[in-house]
Amino acid sequence: MKKTFDISAIIVIAITFVLFVIALFVKGFTHDLLLEVAVFMVSLKLIMIGRKNSYYTESIKQDLDDIKEIIKTG
């Protein structure tokens, strides 16, 4: 079974989360909190989109390999 996230995605999530927590303590719970949450959510969304694209690419590659095999045998 494949990993859900690669190591680079986990590192980016961890760094973004640490910076988010630091920003909470430095800036406090002010209106800037929404900006910090938005940055964190965008980072997570980009990683999720990348993973989804990777999954679809693997799926298409498998389908093309199946088609190639059918063409070779028949």
C-alpha positions as CSV (number, residue, x, y, z in Angstrom):
1,M,0.0,0.0,0.0
2,K,1.3,3.5,-0.9
3,K,2.0,6.2,1.6
4,T,-0.7,8.9,1.9
5,F,1.8,11.7,2.0
6,D,5.4,11.8,1.0
7,I,8.1,13.1,3.3
8,S,8.3,16.6,1.7
9,A,4.5,17.1,2.2
10,I,4.8,16.1,5.9
11,I,7.7,18.5,6.4
12,V,5.8,21.4,4.7
13,I,2.8,20.7,6.9
14,A,4.9,20.6,10.1
15,I,6.8,23.8,9.3
16,T,3.6,25.6,8.4
17,F,1.9,24.4,11.6
18,V,4.9,25.4,13.7
19,L,5.0,28.9,12.1
20,F,1.2,29.2,12.6
21,V,1.6,28.4,16.3
22,I,4.5,30.9,16.7
23,A,2.4,33.6,14.9
24,L,-0.4,32.9,17.4
25,F,1.8,33.6,20.4
26,V,3.6,36.6,18.7
27,K,0.6,38.4,17.3
28,G,-2.0,37.1,19.7
29,F,-5.6,36.2,19.0
30,T,-6.3,39.3,16.9
31,H,-7.8,39.9,13.5
32,D,-4.4,38.8,12.0
33,L,-5.4,35.3,13.1
34,L,-7.6,35.0,10.1
35,L,-4.7,35.7,7.8
36,E,-2.5,33.1,9.5
37,V,-5.3,30.5,9.3
38,A,-5.7,31.3,5.6
39,V,-2.0,30.8,4.9
40,F,-2.1,27.5,6.8
41,M,-5.2,26.3,4.9
42,V,-3.8,27.3,1.5
43,S,-0.6,25.3,2.2
44,L,-2.7,22.2,3.2
45,K,-4.9,22.6,0.1
46,L,-2.0,22.8,-2.2
47,I,-0.5,19.6,-0.7
48,M,-3.9,17.9,-1.0
49,I,-4.3,18.9,-4.7
50,G,-0.8,17.6,-5.4
51,R,-1.6,14.3,-3.8
52,K,-4.9,14.0,-5.7
53,N,-3.1,14.8,-9.0
54,S,-0.5,12.1,-8.2
55,Y,-3.2,9.6,-7.5
56,Y,-5.0,10.4,-10.8
57,T,-1.7,10.2,-12.7
58,E,-1.0,6.8,-11.3
59,S,-4.5,5.7,-12.2
60,I,-4.2,6.9,-15.8
61,K,-0.7,5.2,-16.1
62,Q,-2.2,1.9,-15.0
63,D,-5.1,2.3,-17.5
64,L,-2.6,3.0,-20.3
65,D,-0.5,0.0,-19.3
66,D,-3.6,-2.2,-19.4
67,I,-4.5,-0.9,-22.8
68,K,-1.0,-1.5,-24.1
69,E,-1.2,-5.1,-22.8
70,I,-4.5,-5.6,-24.6
71,I,-3.1,-4.3,-27.8
72,K,0.0,-6.5,-27.6
73,T,-2.1,-9.7,-27.0
74,G,-4.9,-9.1,-29.3
